[in-house]
């Protein structure tokens, strides 16, 4: 299956309309009456036949019912698939950048300067005269 065929199939599913499965009287169309586009949207068909019992003494009251269950492919999944194909959604971030060795080294050096610890502040100085301590004499 080519990429174009995938897009066409997704488009059929995304645009499917359940009304196209029924005739003007509201009855389910026979499978051979469905057009190819709506037929491609069918995931599965289940047909079950049930026969009701006749009421006592009334054999004509027995009935045959045919119950059909049709499951279509997921429209939301088809729309999401089309969105990814046409890049409407971003699953990843694309980065276009040109890096040089010189730029990387200079950037690392600049970041290194910012990370250096600040120089300790110089201790405060006291202005004025220092006084001589008084001499102590020790007597025995």
C-alpha positions in Angstrom: 0.0 0.0 0.0 1.5 3.3 -1.0 1.5 6.5 1.1 -1.1 8.0 -1.1 -3.4 5.0 -0.6 -3.0 5.3 3.2 -4.0 8.9 3.0 -7.0 8.1 0.8 -8.2 5.3 3.2 -7.8 7.5 6.2 -9.8 10.2 4.4 -12.6 7.8 3.6 -12.9 6.8 7.2 -12.7 10.3 8.5 -15.4 11.4 6.1 -17.7 8.4 6.6 -21.3 9.0 7.3 -23.4 6.2 8.9 -26.5 7.4 6.9 -24.9 6.0 3.8 -25.5 2.5 5.2 -29.3 2.9 5.1 -31.8 3.4 2.2 -34.5 6.1 2.1 -36.9 3.9 4.1 -34.3 3.7 6.9 -33.5 0.0 6.3 -30.0 -1.3 6.3 -28.7 -1.7 2.7 -27.6 -5.1 1.5 -23.8 -5.3 1.4 -23.8 -5.3 -2.5 -25.7 -2.0 -2.5 -22.9 -0.2 -0.5 -20.5 2.0 -2.5 -16.8 1.3 -2.2 -16.0 4.3 0.0 -18.5 3.4 2.7 -17.6 -0.3 2.4 -14.0 0.6 3.1 -15.1 2.1 6.4 -16.6 -1.1 7.8 -14.5 -2.8 10.4 -16.8 -5.8 11.0 -20.3 -7.0 10.3 -22.2 -9.4 12.5 -25.6 -10.9 11.3 -27.6 -13.0 13.6 -30.9 -14.7 12.7 -33.5 -15.4 15.4 -36.7 -17.3 15.1 -39.5 -16.7 17.6 -41.7 -19.6 18.7 -45.2 -19.8 17.4 -47.9 -19.2 19.9 -50.0 -22.2 20.7 -52.5 -22.8 18.0 -51.1 -19.9 15.8 -48.2 -21.2 13.6 -48.3 -18.0 11.6 -47.2 -16.1 14.7 -43.7 -17.5 14.3 -41.3 -14.8 13.0 -37.8 -14.7 11.7 -35.7 -11.7 12.7 -32.4 -10.8 11.3 -30.2 -8.7 13.6 -27.3 -6.9 12.0 -24.4 -5.2 13.9 -22.0 -3.1 11.9 -18.9 -1.6 13.3 -17.1 1.2 11.5 -13.4 2.0 11.8 -12.6 4.8 14.4 -13.0 8.2 12.8 -11.0 9.9 15.5 -8.1 7.6 14.9 -8.3 8.3 11.2 -8.3 12.1 11.8 -5.3 11.7 14.1 -3.5 9.7 11.5 -4.2 12.3 8.9 -3.0 15.0 11.3 0.3 13.3 11.8 0.8 12.7 8.1 0.2 16.4 7.4 2.3 17.5 10.4 -0.7 19.2 12.1 0.4 17.9 15.5 3.9 17.9 16.9 4.9 14.8 18.7 8.5 16.0 18.9 10.3 19.3 18.7 12.5 19.9 15.7 15.6 22.0 16.4 17.7 23.5 13.6 20.9 24.9 15.0 24.5 25.3 13.8 27.1 24.7 16.4 30.8 25.2 16.1 33.6 24.0 18.3 34.6 27.6 18.9 31.1 28.6 19.9 30.8 25.6 22.3 34.2 26.4 24.0 33.4 30.1 24.4 30.0 29.3 25.8 31.5 26.9 28.3 34.1 29.5 29.3 31.4 32.1 29.8 29.3 29.7 31.9 32.4 28.8 33.9 32.9 32.5 34.7 29.3 32.7 35.9 29.8 29.7 38.1 33.0 30.9 39.8 32.7 31.5 43.5 32.8 35.2 44.4 36.0 36.4 46.0 35.7 36.7 49.8 35.2 40.3 50.9 38.2 42.0 52.5 37.9 42.4 56.3 36.9 45.8 57.4 39.7 48.1 58.5 39.6 50.2 61.6 41.0 53.6 61.2 42.7 55.4 64.0 45.7 54.9 66.3 46.4 51.6 67.8 47.1 52.0 71.5 49.9 50.3 73.1 48.8 47.7 75.6 49.8 48.4 79.2 52.7 46.4 80.4 52.1 43.9 83.0 54.6 43.0 85.6 54.4 39.7 87.3 55.7 39.7 90.8 56.8 36.6 92.7 
